Amino acid sequence: MNIQQNMYNHFLDVADSYNDIRTTDLKPILHIKEKIEGMKEIKAADIGCGGGRYDLLLFQHIDNIHLTCTDINKAMVY
């Protein structure tokens, strides 16, 4: 089995409990918010978004963001 398949299987196995066992740090979100301050519209993508923990924080802290989120492992996206 190759490394990509191993990673896919790992996240398939942990998907149900992933958000419960991971922590989310607000500091990177506030840094991004500071760097894009003054921009009228933000269009971004999160490739490998998992359960979207950081994406939810982006939506909570950045009003003018349009975010496309994707993950190869459908078990991670809920």
N, C-alpha and C positions, 0 to 999 in steps of 0.2 A: 504494500500500500504506500502511496506517495505522501509527502508532507501535507499537501493541500487536502487530501482525503482525510488524513489524520486530524487536521485542524477542524474540518467540517464535522467530523464525527464527534470530536470533543465538545464543540459548541452545541451540537444536537443533544448531547447527553446532559449538558449543564443549563440549557435554555430555561427550564422551569424555575430554577433557583438563582439564575445569574444576577438579577437585580437585587436580590436579597443578600448576596454575598459580596457584592462590589460596593465601593464607596464612590461618591461623586463629589468632586472638588469644585466649588464655585469660582475659585480664583482664575482659572483660564477663561471662563465665561465673562467675567468682569474685565479681564485684559482685552478680550476681543471687542467688547462693548466700547471700551476706551479708544481703541485703535480705529473703529469705524464711525465714531461719533461725528455727526454732521452729514453723513451720507444720506441721501433721500430714500434710496431703496437698496436693499441688500438681497442679492440672489446668490445662494450657496448650495453646496451639496455635501452630504455626509455619506461617504462610501464606506460601508462596513459599520452601519449605525447601531447594530445590535438591538437592544431594547429601547434605544432612544433616550437614555438618561440625560445626556448632555444636550440633545436636541430640545427636550422639554425646557431645560434651563435657558437655552437660547431664546425660545419663544417667550418665556416669562420676563426676560430682561432686555430684549431688543424688539421694539415695536414694529419696525419697518422691514422685517426679514421674511423672505420667501425661501423656504428650505426644502430641498428634495432629499429624501433619505432612502437608502437602499442597503440591503445586506444579502449576501448570497445564500445565507442559511435561513430559510423561511421559519424555522422554529424560534429564531432569535427575534423576529419581527412580529409583534403582537399588538 
